[in-house]
Amino acid sequence: MTTDASFRAIPWIDRAVAWMFRRWLLITNGLLGIYAGLPWLSPWLKANGHPLAGEIIFRIYTPLCHQRPERSFCFCGYQVAFCHRCTSLYGGLFIAGVLFSFVRRRVRPISLRSGAFLLLPITLDAGSHMINDLLNLGWRGGGDDVGSLNFWLRMITGALAALTVLLVVYPRLDRELPAQVQHIGASGRYEAS
């Protein structure tokens, strides 16, 4: 156990890192909530008299998602700033992270091999979409409307990828990051000059 005086002797950056390591899940869930929520704020802002603010959010997400209108949700009469798959993936990560906070002591990490296997569906789905779109092969018939087979494939593979990240990464982070707190600042004692 450290005393207040010894804790104050540790530089502020080490204290900040220790604080973040102890609260990694809260920070991660907060950032994911913002990242998954802002695309929905864009159409809401546009519909409520703030088109510039809504468009800025939409443009921020442009390099992060293809934003094809036929593969994106519509909210308040405007397009959400990312596609169905991204909605499922990042929304799924946020929801799974919140749920993980309740069961974190009971969840053990799955193997990396199992994680790679569980990522195969999104790789095949997204890869076949990308190849089809680039080469215009017509593989993905059936449309992109909500409720179509392609829609459900995107939603399911995005959610499965989110679950995979949760099962592979989160339990490992939950074990390792808090355990590292005791080592922060211990590699060399800091002396006041």
MDAnalysis code that builds the backbone (N, CA, C; Angstrom):
import MDAnalysis as mda
import numpy as np

u = mda.Universe.empty(579, n_residues=193, atom_resindex=np.repeat(np.arange(193), 3), trajectory=True)
u.add_TopologyAttr("name", ["N", "CA", "C"] * 193)
u.add_TopologyAttr("resid", np.arange(1, 194))
u.add_TopologyAttr("resname", ["MET", "THR", "THR", "ASP", "ALA", "SER", "PHE", "ARG", "ALA", "ILE", "PRO", "TRP", "ILE", "ASP", "ARG", "ALA", "VAL", "ALA", "TRP", "MET", "PHE", "ARG", "ARG", "TRP", "LEU", "LEU", "ILE", "THR", "ASN", "GLY", "LEU", "LEU", "GLY", "ILE", "TYR", "ALA", "GLY", "LEU", "PRO", "TRP", "LEU", "SER", "PRO", "TRP", "LEU", "LYS", "ALA", "ASN", "GLY", "HIS", "PRO", "LEU", "ALA", "GLY", "GLU", "ILE", "ILE", "PHE", "ARG", "ILE", "TYR", "THR", "PRO", "LEU", "CYS", "HIS", "GLN", "ARG", "PRO", "GLU", "ARG", "SER", "PHE", "CYS", "PHE", "CYS", "GLY", "TYR", "GLN", "VAL", "ALA", "PHE", "CYS", "HIS", "ARG", "CYS", "THR", "SER", "LEU", "TYR", "GLY", "GLY", "LEU", "PHE", "ILE", "ALA", "GLY", "VAL", "LEU", "PHE", "SER", "PHE", "VAL", "ARG", "ARG", "ARG", "VAL", "ARG", "PRO", "ILE", "SER", "LEU", "ARG", "SER", "GLY", "ALA", "PHE", "LEU", "LEU", "LEU", "PRO", "ILE", "THR", "LEU", "ASP", "ALA", "GLY", "SER", "HIS", "MET", "ILE", "ASN", "ASP", "LEU", "LEU", "ASN", "LEU", "GLY", "TRP", "ARG", "GLY", "GLY", "GLY", "ASP", "ASP", "VAL", "GLY", "SER", "LEU", "ASN", "PHE", "TRP", "LEU", "ARG", "MET", "ILE", "THR", "GLY", "ALA", "LEU", "ALA", "ALA", "LEU", "THR", "VAL", "LEU", "LEU", "VAL", "VAL", "TYR", "PRO", "ARG", "LEU", "ASP", "ARG", "GLU", "LEU", "PRO", "ALA", "GLN", "VAL", "GLN", "HIS", "ILE", "GLY", "ALA", "SER", "GLY", "ARG", "TYR", "GLU", "ALA", "SER"])
u.atoms.positions = np.array([
    [0.850, -1.188, 0.000],
    [0.000, 0.000, 0.000],
    [0.885, 1.237, 0.000],
    [0.555, 2.184, -0.841],
    [1.350, 3.406, -0.917],
    [0.763, 4.467, -0.002],
    [1.642, 5.283, 0.517],
    [1.181, 6.401, 1.340],
    [0.894, 7.578, 0.437],
    [0.211, 8.577, 0.988],
    [-0.100, 9.768, 0.201],
    [1.159, 10.460, -0.287],
    [2.190, 10.517, 0.572],
    [3.435, 11.196, 0.196],
    [4.128, 10.458, -0.940],
    [4.180, 9.121, -0.863],
    [4.844, 8.369, -1.930],
    [4.024, 8.434, -3.211],
    [2.697, 8.488, -3.087],
    [1.860, 8.590, -4.281],
    [2.080, 9.938, -4.970],
    [2.215, 11.010, -4.172],
    [2.444, 12.326, -4.750],
    [3.816, 12.427, -5.399],
    [4.763, 11.578, -4.975],
    [6.100, 11.602, -5.564],
    [6.101, 11.002, -6.971],
    [5.081, 10.257, -7.312],
    [4.969, 9.681, -8.647],
    [4.495, 10.777, -9.587],
    [5.151, 10.933, -10.740],
    [4.750, 12.001, -11.678],
    [3.272, 11.885, -12.069],
    [2.704, 13.026, -12.410],
    [1.271, 13.091, -12.727],
    [0.914, 12.170, -13.882],
    [1.810, 12.005, -14.857],
    [1.483, 11.155, -16.007],
    [1.338, 9.699, -15.562],
    [2.171, 9.270, -14.626],
    [2.060, 7.896, -14.115],
    [0.766, 7.714, -13.328],
    [0.401, 8.731, -12.558],
    [-0.861, 8.655, -11.815],
    [-2.042, 8.598, -12.784],
    [-1.960, 9.385, -13.873],
    [-3.040, 9.381, -14.863],
    [-3.149, 8.023, -15.548],
    [-2.014, 7.426, -15.889],
    [-2.030, 6.098, -16.520],
    [-2.600, 5.071, -15.553],
    [-2.201, 5.127, -14.297],
    [-2.726, 4.193, -13.296],
    [-4.240, 4.349, -13.163],
    [-4.713, 5.580, -13.148],
    [-6.157, 5.841, -13.056],
    [-6.878, 5.236, -14.263],
    [-6.303, 5.430, -15.472],
    [-6.935, 4.893, -16.686],
    [-6.899, 3.369, -16.696],
    [-5.824, 2.768, -16.242],
    [-5.742, 1.298, -16.210],
    [-6.797, 0.711, -15.277],
    [-7.044, 1.388, -14.158],
    [-8.065, 0.882, -13.222],
    [-9.478, 1.044, -13.786],
    [-9.673, 2.031, -14.637],
    [-11.007, 2.356, -15.152],
    [-11.099, 2.161, -16.666],
    [-10.334, 1.230, -17.196],
    [-10.261, 1.043, -18.643],
    [-11.624, 0.742, -19.248],
    [-12.444, -0.055, -18.566],
    [-13.737, -0.437, -19.133],
    [-14.683, 0.763, -19.185],
    [-14.706, 1.557, -18.155],
    [-15.540, 2.763, -18.150],
    [-15.115, 3.708, -19.273],
    [-13.828, 3.894, -19.440],
    [-13.308, 4.778, -20.491],
    [-13.647, 4.210, -21.869],
    [-13.408, 2.910, -22.058],
    [-13.694, 2.265, -23.342],
    [-15.174, 2.354, -23.676],
    [-16.031, 2.037, -22.704],
    [-17.473, 2.111, -22.948],
    [-17.919, 3.544, -23.247],
    [-17.340, 4.504, -22.561],
    [-17.684, 5.897, -22.827],
    [-17.296, 6.318, -24.234],
    [-16.078, 5.966, -24.651],
    [-15.620, 6.314, -25.997],
    [-16.434, 5.586, -27.068],
    [-16.735, 4.309, -26.835],
    [-17.561, 3.565, -27.791],
    [-18.982, 4.120, -27.856],
    [-19.516, 4.542, -26.714],
    [-20.848, 5.142, -26.706],
    [-20.888, 6.422, -27.540],
    [-19.845, 7.223, -27.419],
    [-19.759, 8.449, -28.227],
    [-19.601, 8.084, -29.699],
    [-18.684, 7.165, -29.995],
    [-18.419, 6.796, -31.385],
    [-19.640, 6.167, -32.048],
    [-20.356, 5.323, -31.316],
    [-21.547, 4.676, -31.868],
    [-22.752, 5.612, -31.883],
    [-22.765, 6.628, -31.030],
    [-23.913, 7.521, -30.939],
    [-23.874, 8.728, -31.863],
    [-22.679, 9.244, -32.129],
    [-22.578, 10.439, -32.970],
    [-23.184, 10.267, -34.363],
    [-23.042, 9.111, -35.025],
    [-23.668, 8.978, -36.342],
    [-25.182, 9.151, -36.306],
    [-25.801, 8.854, -35.170],
    [-27.247, 9.039, -35.017],
    [-27.587, 10.482, -34.670],
    [-26.617, 11.198, -34.090],
    [-26.824, 12.605, -33.781],
    [-26.832, 13.451, -35.059],
    [-26.049, 13.027, -36.061],
    [-25.980, 13.764, -37.317],
    [-27.359, 13.982, -37.950],
    [-28.165, 12.943, -38.197],
    [-29.481, 13.199, -38.795],
    [-30.423, 13.950, -37.856],
    [-30.288, 13.723, -36.569],
    [-31.140, 14.430, -35.609],
    [-30.859, 15.934, -35.678],
    [-29.570, 16.288, -35.738],
    [-29.218, 17.712, -35.849],
    [-29.745, 18.310, -37.140],
    [-29.596, 17.587, -38.240],
    [-30.090, 18.083, -39.530],
    [-31.598, 18.298, -39.486],
    [-32.316, 17.389, -38.856],
    [-33.777, 17.475, -38.793],
    [-34.258, 18.554, -37.841],
    [-33.397, 18.977, -36.928],
    [-33.803, 19.946, -35.914],
    [-33.133, 21.312, -36.085],
    [-32.851, 21.658, -37.349],
    [-32.405, 23.007, -37.653],
    [-30.915, 23.272, -37.502],
    [-30.099, 22.233, -37.441],
    [-28.649, 22.410, -37.326],
    [-27.944, 21.617, -38.419],
    [-28.229, 21.959, -39.691],
    [-27.691, 21.149, -40.793],
    [-26.170, 21.163, -40.871],
    [-25.538, 22.280, -40.543],
    [-24.077, 22.334, -40.617],
    [-23.440, 21.397, -39.588],
    [-23.925, 21.451, -38.355],
    [-23.385, 20.563, -37.314],
    [-23.604, 19.099, -37.686],
    [-24.779, 18.788, -38.210],
    [-25.058, 17.417, -38.635],
    [-24.158, 16.981, -39.771],
    [-23.912, 17.893, -40.708],
    [-23.052, 17.573, -41.856],
    [-21.599, 17.410, -41.427],
    [-21.147, 18.181, -40.455],
    [-19.781, 18.039, -39.948],
    [-19.585, 16.653, -39.358],
    [-20.533, 16.204, -38.545],
    [-20.438, 14.854, -37.981],
    [-20.435, 13.822, -39.102],
    [-21.314, 13.989, -40.073],
    [-21.380, 13.050, -41.196],
    [-20.026, 12.984, -41.907],
    [-19.418, 14.121, -42.158],
    [-18.124, 14.174, -42.864],
    [-16.988, 13.587, -42.034],
    [-17.052, 13.721, -40.730],
    [-16.026, 13.113, -39.867],
    [-16.006, 11.605, -40.054],
    [-17.176, 11.010, -40.237],
    [-17.267, 9.552, -40.389],
    [-17.023, 9.085, -41.830],
    [-16.946, 9.994, -42.777],
    [-16.773, 9.607, -44.181],
    [-15.535, 8.744, -44.422],
    [-14.358, 9.053, -43.868],
    [-13.214, 8.162, -44.107],
    [-13.280, 6.859, -43.305],
    [-14.216, 6.755, -42.380],
    [-14.297, 5.589, -41.501],
    [-15.320, 4.562, -41.952],
    [-16.169, 4.921, -42.920],
    [-17.235, 4.034, -43.391],
    [-17.625, 4.444, -44.806],
    [-18.032, 3.472, -45.623],
    [-18.404, 3.807, -47.005],
    [-19.663, 4.663, -47.085],
    [-20.535, 4.594, -46.094],
    [-21.744, 5.423, -45.995],
    [-22.652, 5.322, -47.220],
    [-22.719, 4.179, -47.831],
    [-23.635, 4.029, -48.969],
    [-25.067, 4.163, -48.448],
    [-25.851, 5.048, -49.051],
    [-27.206, 5.298, -48.544],
    [-28.069, 4.034, -48.496],
    [-27.932, 3.161, -49.478],
    [-28.759, 1.949, -49.504],
    [-28.343, 0.944, -48.435],
    [-27.197, 1.157, -47.821],
    [-26.715, 0.257, -46.768],
    [-26.622, 0.970, -45.425],
    [-27.390, 2.026, -45.271],
    [-27.366, 2.800, -44.034],
    [-28.790, 3.030, -43.539],
    [-28.913, 3.177, -42.235],
    [-30.213, 3.507, -41.658],
    [-30.556, 4.953, -41.952],
    [-31.837, 5.254, -41.864],
    [-32.348, 6.606, -41.989],
    [-33.003, 6.948, -40.649],
    [-32.742, 8.146, -40.159],
    [-33.284, 8.569, -38.874],
    [-33.709, 10.018, -39.011],
    [-34.912, 10.340, -38.600],
    [-35.461, 11.697, -38.712],
    [-35.435, 12.193, -40.156],
    [-35.527, 11.260, -41.111],
    [-35.553, 11.637, -42.515],
    [-34.189, 11.832, -43.146],
    [-33.116, 11.601, -42.413],
    [-31.755, 11.774, -42.935],
    [-30.943, 10.505, -42.700],
    [-29.899, 10.343, -43.508],
    [-29.050, 9.163, -43.410],
    [-28.182, 9.214, -42.162],
    [-28.088, 8.080, -41.474],
    [-27.175, 7.934, -40.347],
    [-25.753, 7.922, -40.916],
    [-24.789, 8.394, -40.148],
    [-23.433, 8.613, -40.665],
    [-22.594, 7.352, -40.823],
    [-23.127, 6.179, -40.501],
    [-22.428, 4.973, -40.908],
    [-23.389, 3.859, -41.269],
    [-22.850, 2.805, -41.891],
    [-23.661, 1.755, -42.515],
    [-24.232, 0.778, -41.487],
    [-25.037, -0.156, -41.988],
    [-25.644, -1.179, -41.127],
    [-24.579, -1.976, -40.380],
    [-23.540, -2.420, -41.088],
    [-22.506, -3.256, -40.466],
    [-21.781, -2.482, -39.370],
    [-21.406, -1.232, -39.635],
    [-20.741, -0.417, -38.615],
    [-21.674, -0.144, -37.432],
    [-22.947, 0.082, -37.726],
    [-23.929, 0.270, -36.653],
    [-23.952, -0.950, -35.751],
    [-24.008, -2.133, -36.368],
    [-24.047, -3.379, -35.605],
    [-22.749, -3.619, -34.853],
    [-21.620, -3.383, -35.513],
    [-20.319, -3.631, -34.891],
    [-20.066, -2.698, -33.712],
    [-20.146, -1.400, -33.940],
    [-19.799, -0.450, -32.876],
    [-20.901, -0.327, -31.830],
    [-22.152, -0.400, -32.261],
    [-23.242, -0.444, -31.282],
    [-23.165, -1.713, -30.455],
    [-22.820, -2.832, -31.127],
    [-22.652, -4.111, -30.424],
    [-21.509, -4.069, -29.429],
    [-20.392, -3.434, -29.812],
    [-19.269, -3.299, -28.877],
    [-19.668, -2.488, -27.647],
    [-20.420, -1.415, -27.869],
    [-20.864, -0.599, -26.738],
    [-21.793, -1.399, -25.824],
    [-22.798, -2.037, -26.398],
    [-23.752, -2.821, -25.601],
    [-23.046, -3.974, -24.890],
    [-22.178, -4.690, -25.630],
    [-21.447, -5.807, -25.028],
    [-20.531, -5.323, -23.908],
    [-19.911, -4.153, -24.087],
    [-19.053, -3.600, -23.050],
    [-19.814, -3.252, -21.785],
    [-20.996, -2.691, -21.966],
    [-21.831, -2.372, -20.798],
    [-22.245, -3.666, -20.090],
    [-22.671, -4.661, -20.862],
    [-23.046, -5.942, -20.259],
    [-21.846, -6.613, -19.599],
    [-20.671, -6.491, -20.212],
    [-19.448, -7.072, -19.641],
    [-19.169, -6.521, -18.252],
    [-19.513, -5.256, -18.028],
    [-19.257, -4.655, -16.712],
    [-20.013, -5.378, -15.601],
    [-21.096, -6.062, -15.943],
    [-21.872, -6.794, -14.942],
    [-21.378, -8.226, -14.737],
    [-20.708, -8.790, -15.730],
    [-20.303, -10.205, -15.652],
    [-18.796, -10.382, -15.793],
    [-18.052, -9.327, -15.677],
    [-16.611, -9.360, -15.974],
    [-15.845, -10.377, -15.158],
    [-16.234, -10.666, -13.958],
    [-15.514, -11.636, -13.118],
    [-15.781, -13.077, -13.547],
    [-16.836, -13.303, -14.323],
    [-17.201, -14.668, -14.722],
    [-16.819, -15.006, -16.164],
    [-16.366, -14.023, -16.934],
    [-16.046, -14.260, -18.343],
    [-14.549, -14.512, -18.485],
    [-14.217, -15.640, -19.064],
    [-12.832, -15.988, -19.354],
    [-12.575, -15.775, -20.842],
    [-11.355, -15.377, -21.209],
    [-11.078, -15.131, -22.631],
    [-11.102, -16.424, -23.444],
    [-11.576, -16.311, -24.670],
    [-11.493, -17.447, -25.576],
    [-10.143, -17.375, -26.290],
    [-9.750, -18.463, -26.902],
    [-8.451, -18.518, -27.564],
    [-8.432, -17.616, -28.793],
    [-7.229, -17.237, -29.192],
    [-7.081, -16.417, -30.392],
    [-7.531, -17.197, -31.625],
    [-7.316, -18.487, -31.635],
    [-7.757, -19.326, -32.753],
    [-9.282, -19.305, -32.861],
    [-9.967, -19.423, -31.734],
    [-11.437, -19.353, -31.752],
    [-11.903, -17.977, -32.189],
    [-11.205, -16.939, -31.745],
    [-11.546, -15.585, -32.151],
    [-11.399, -15.392, -33.653],
    [-10.308, -15.927, -34.216],
    [-10.109, -15.826, -35.669],
    [-11.213, -16.565, -36.410],
    [-11.616, -17.709, -35.892],
    [-12.702, -18.468, -36.509],
    [-14.013, -17.674, -36.478],
    [-14.291, -17.012, -35.352],
    [-15.523, -16.236, -35.227],
    [-15.508, -14.964, -36.080],
    [-14.327, -14.507, -36.487],
    [-14.240, -13.339, -37.365],
    [-14.353, -13.710, -38.840],
    [-14.337, -14.994, -39.135],
    [-14.453, -15.453, -40.518],
    [-15.735, -14.970, -41.199],
    [-16.906, -15.038, -40.543],
    [-18.132, -14.569, -41.222],
    [-18.078, -13.112, -41.668],
    [-17.568, -12.207, -40.826],
    [-17.525, -10.798, -41.239],
    [-16.480, -10.603, -42.333],
    [-15.414, -11.372, -42.282],
    [-14.402, -11.288, -43.331],
    [-14.987, -11.710, -44.673],
    [-15.720, -12.816, -44.671],
    [-16.347, -13.290, -45.910],
    [-17.440, -12.337, -46.386],
    [-18.271, -11.865, -45.465],
    [-19.376, -10.976, -45.830],
    [-18.846, -9.643, -46.363],
    [-17.988, -8.994, -45.592],
    [-17.464, -7.690, -46.015],
    [-16.572, -7.842, -47.247],
    [-15.779, -8.907, -47.265],
    [-14.906, -9.127, -48.422],
    [-15.681, -9.361, -49.705],
    [-16.739, -10.169, -49.627],
    [-17.540, -10.421, -50.831],
    [-18.271, -9.155, -51.276],
    [-18.722, -8.335, -50.315],
    [-19.331, -7.049, -50.676],
    [-18.333, -6.156, -51.390],
    [-17.125, -6.072, -50.844],
    [-16.113, -5.189, -51.421],
    [-15.732, -5.643, -52.838],
    [-15.491, -6.929, -53.009],
    [-15.137, -7.447, -54.336],
    [-16.286, -7.225, -55.316],
    [-17.503, -7.513, -54.870],
    [-18.679, -7.318, -55.717],
    [-18.837, -5.858, -56.126],
    [-18.649, -4.956, -55.153],
    [-18.801, -3.528, -55.459],
    [-17.706, -3.024, -56.394],
    [-16.489, -3.478, -56.187],
    [-15.372, -3.020, -57.029],
    [-15.465, -3.549, -58.457],
    [-15.859, -4.819, -58.591],
    [-15.860, -5.450, -59.915],
    [-17.243, -5.555, -60.544],
    [-18.279, -5.121, -59.803],
    [-19.657, -5.162, -60.291],
    [-20.017, -6.547, -60.841],
    [-19.834, -7.560, -60.003],
    [-20.041, -8.951, -60.405],
    [-21.483, -9.431, -60.259],
    [-22.281, -8.737, -59.475],
    [-23.667, -9.140, -59.286],
    [-23.840, -10.324, -58.341],
    [-22.825, -10.601, -57.517],
    [-22.907, -11.713, -56.564],
    [-23.987, -11.502, -55.512],
    [-24.121, -10.278, -55.074],
    [-24.945, -9.994, -53.899],
    [-26.335, -9.538, -54.312],
    [-27.037, -10.374, -55.026],
    [-28.413, -10.060, -55.387],
    [-29.289, -10.054, -54.154],
    [-30.489, -9.581, -54.271],
    [-31.408, -9.581, -53.141],
    [-31.574, -8.227, -52.498],
    [-30.820, -7.245, -52.953],
    [-31.002, -5.889, -52.455],
    [-30.336, -5.627, -51.126],
    [-30.420, -4.376, -50.717],
    [-29.804, -3.924, -49.477],
    [-30.817, -3.361, -48.488],
    [-32.104, -3.466, -48.807],
    [-33.129, -2.895, -47.944],
    [-33.119, -3.530, -46.566],
    [-33.590, -2.761, -45.573],
    [-33.734, -3.300, -44.227],
    [-34.649, -4.521, -44.306],
    [-34.196, -5.612, -43.747],
    [-34.959, -6.858, -43.764],
    [-34.517, -7.824, -44.847],
    [-33.712, -7.358, -45.804],
    [-33.228, -8.251, -46.858],
    [-32.148, -9.174, -46.301],
    [-31.811, -10.204, -47.061],
    [-30.760, -11.133, -46.647],
    [-29.440, -10.401, -46.439],
    [-29.081, -9.514, -47.364],
    [-27.821, -8.779, -47.224],
    [-27.814, -7.912, -45.968],
    [-28.952, -7.293, -45.668],
    [-29.061, -6.499, -44.440],
    [-28.785, -7.378, -43.222],
    [-29.448, -8.531, -43.160],
    [-29.276, -9.416, -42.001],
    [-27.860, -9.972, -41.920],
    [-27.246, -10.263, -43.065],
    [-25.851, -10.719, -43.042],
    [-24.945, -9.640, -42.452],
    [-25.151, -8.397, -42.854],
    [-24.331, -7.313, -42.316],
    [-24.560, -7.130, -40.812],
    [-25.808, -7.169, -40.399],
    [-26.115, -6.970, -38.982],
    [-25.574, -8.121, -38.122],
    [-25.765, -9.344, -38.573],
    [-25.323, -10.505, -37.792],
    [-23.804, -10.589, -37.740],
    [-23.143, -10.392, -38.881],
    [-21.680, -10.494, -38.859],
    [-21.056, -9.347, -38.056],
    [-21.654, -8.165, -38.102],
    [-21.157, -7.054, -37.278],
    [-21.302, -7.355, -35.792],
    [-22.451, -7.880, -35.398],
    [-22.681, -8.224, -33.988],
    [-21.763, -9.369, -33.547],
    [-21.560, -10.350, -34.419],
    [-20.669, -11.465, -34.092],
    [-19.231, -10.975, -33.929],
    [-18.797, -10.045, -34.774],
    [-17.457, -9.474, -34.629],
    [-17.331, -8.722, -33.305],
    [-18.365, -7.985, -32.912],
    [-18.345, -7.274, -31.628],
    [-18.244, -8.272, -30.476],
    [-19.016, -9.340, -30.544],
    [-18.970, -10.374, -29.507],
    [-17.589, -11.020, -29.453],
    [-16.986, -11.232, -30.613],
    [-15.655, -11.833, -30.671],
    [-14.624, -10.943, -29.991],
    [-14.650, -9.649, -30.288],
    [-13.726, -8.723, -29.642],
    [-13.931, -8.769, -28.130],
    [-15.177, -8.796, -27.716],
    [-15.466, -8.860, -26.287],
    [-14.874, -10.128, -25.669],
    [-15.063, -11.273, -26.304],
    [-14.613, -12.541, -25.730],
    [-13.107, -12.752, -25.808],
    [-12.461, -12.159, -26.802],
    [-11.019, -12.325, -26.948],
    [-10.257, -11.256, -26.170],
    [-10.665, -10.005, -26.287],
    [-9.860, -8.889, -25.797],
    [-10.246, -8.432, -24.386],
    [-11.521, -8.240, -24.127],
    [-11.933, -7.631, -22.864],
    [-11.483, -8.400, -21.618],
    [-11.658, -9.721, -21.555],
    [-11.188, -10.412, -20.346],
    [-9.671, -10.290, -20.143],
    [-8.930, -10.250, -21.236],
    [-7.472, -10.089, -21.126],
    [-7.123, -8.692, -20.603],
    [-7.776, -7.676, -21.137],
    [-7.548, -6.322, -20.640],
    [-7.945, -6.197, -19.177],
    [-9.050, -6.829, -18.818],
    [-9.545, -6.750, -17.451],
    [-8.582, -7.413, -16.470],
    [-7.871, -8.402, -16.925],
    [-6.889, -9.083, -16.077],
    [-5.577, -8.311, -16.032],
    [-5.116, -7.839, -17.181],
    [-3.763, -7.298, -17.283],
    [-3.620, -5.829, -16.893],
    [-4.541, -4.985, -17.316],
    [-4.359, -3.552, -17.054],
    [-4.349, -3.211, -15.563],
    [-5.343, -3.650, -14.780],
    [-5.275, -3.334, -13.344],
    [-4.048, -3.948, -12.658],
    [-3.583, -5.103, -13.149],
    [-2.406, -5.738, -12.552],
    [-1.143, -4.917, -12.786],
    [-1.124, -4.102, -13.824],
    [0.050, -3.297, -14.138],
    [0.160, -2.035, -13.284],
    [-0.920, -1.671, -12.616],
    [-0.921, -0.429, -11.833],
    [0.182, -0.437, -10.785],
    [0.422, -1.552, -10.137],
    [1.443, -1.608, -9.081],
    [2.854, -1.406, -9.625],
    [3.062, -1.605, -10.917],
    [4.385, -1.456, -11.520],
    [4.642, -0.046, -12.053],
    [3.600, 0.757, -12.143],
    [3.767, 2.112, -12.694],
    [4.593, 2.942, -11.727],
    [5.641, 3.517, -12.247],
    [6.522, 4.351, -11.430],
    [7.508, 3.573, -10.592],
    [7.451, 2.230, -10.611],
    [8.329, 1.420, -9.779],
    [9.661, 1.116, -10.455],
    [9.763, 1.310, -11.774],
    [11.004, 0.951, -12.473],
    [12.150, 1.867, -12.086],
    [11.863, 3.029, -11.650],
    [12.909, 3.945, -11.180],
    [12.260, 4.938, -10.256],
    [12.782, 5.077, -9.068],
    [12.182, 6.018, -8.129],
    [12.522, 7.433, -8.543],
    [11.559, 8.280, -8.454],
    [11.736, 9.673, -8.862],
    [12.170, 10.485, -7.675],
    [13.164, 11.282, -7.889],
    [13.667, 12.138, -6.814],
    [13.396, 13.589, -7.173],
    [13.055, 14.329, -6.174],
    [12.837, 15.762, -6.394],
    [14.183, 16.436, -6.599],
    [14.291, 17.248, -7.616],
    [15.566, 17.933, -7.891],
    [15.571, 19.308, -7.278],
])
